[in-house]
Amino acid sequence: MGIGDHEFGSGLTDLKLSIIADYLHRYNTALSKQPFFERWYFDAFAGTGERTVRLSGSHGDLLSEPVEERIERRRGSARIALDTTPPFHRCIFMEQKKRHWLALEALCTEPQYSSQKAVVVRGDANKAIQDHINSVNWRKTRAVIFLDPYGMNVEWRTLEAIRRTEAIDLWYLVSLSGLYRQATHRGSALDEKKRAALTRMLGTSAWESAWYEEERQGSLLSKLDSEETRRTASLDRMESFVLQRLRDLFPTVLEPLRLRNDRNAPMFSLFFAMSNPSPAAARVAKPIAQHILEKARARR
Ligand SMILES: C[S@@+](CC[C@H](N)C(=O)[O-])C[C@H]1O[C@@H](n2cnc3c(N)ncnc32)[C@H](O)[C@@H]1O
């Protein structure tokens, strides 16, 4: 693989990125009418700026010609942000993997982006956000942050730091398959690592009593009667738990968009939240996000 090669996703990635592209354009258009504010974009799990999509070929038959497998390079979220019109005043890309941050640094120096202030922060995005995001002058800055991890890498404390800015709109891709994997069906299979991962992401250990119920094993007469817990929460209930947690933290959180893979299995929920409690801010950004999410629901 080359430095910029980053193969991931499918139809759901196209949908997710088209939502982000649409929001960034509409957000900057709306905010450009308030020139007092600088517009910033944060991409905390930024990738490389590109993605590689493998389009499978076919052998052909009586009615159709054979088609060769094709590899296509498409824009990732970092390039989408840099291409946004009107542009952002500053783009901050965070990335932990060396090959990816090198690709992002090369992307930022492409001549067409030379007038933009684009920087790459190497290392763990949770740490960078928790340590630095509240040192920005948020009185004159408004921002969008995109949290697009592979799994359950976003810590609750990162969301708390974002909330404290009162100036950032958040798009957060929550991994349902990650939740499902960590919250095992049998409670006895929940080890300390899985418990810690869920609690770090959800900011509470209350998920365990909300999702698990005791189940008595053995017969009434048996002396070896033992207790086991079992997850009774469905995917809907687990998603609602996340929604409620976000609603406890952020003043505005929209109903998430469920994203499915090519075999129709639910993989992620895409959440939109606003940290700004002002009704004026909600009047600008909320209808834009609502419209985009409704359009995406109608497309499915
Ligand atoms: C799903 S990809 C992001 C794709 C990107 N949004 C795009 O559209 O091109 C997730 C990225 O997060 C990076 N990553 C994982 N854990 C991280 C962390 N703790 N801090 C920063 N980056 C991280 C991975 O190396 C990977 O490049």
The ligand as a Gaussian input file, in Angstrom:
#p B3LYP/6-31G(d) Opt

LIG

0 1
 C      -12.331000       5.240000      10.302000
 S      -10.763000       5.921000      10.192000
 C      -11.109000       7.593000       9.817000
 C      -11.532000       7.833000       8.423000
 C      -11.643000       9.298000       8.062000
 N      -12.639000       9.976000       8.871000
 C      -11.976000       9.438000       6.589000
 O      -13.149000       9.653000       6.246000
 O      -11.043000       9.375000       5.772000
 C      -10.190000       6.043000      11.852000
 C       -8.791000       6.657000      12.007000
 O       -8.565000       6.920000      13.396000
 C       -7.194000       6.672000      13.695000
 N       -7.125000       6.489000      15.164000
 C       -7.480000       5.397000      15.900000
 N       -7.358000       5.654000      17.215000
 C       -6.947000       6.942000      17.320000
 C       -6.675000       7.811000      18.421000
 N       -6.817000       7.393000      19.686000
 N       -6.284000       9.089000      18.162000
 C       -6.159000       9.521000      16.892000
 N       -6.411000       8.737000      15.799000
 C       -6.788000       7.491000      16.017000
 C       -6.858000       5.451000      12.859000
 O       -5.475000       5.356000      12.623000
 C       -7.656000       5.742000      11.568000
 O       -6.855000       6.431000      10.648000

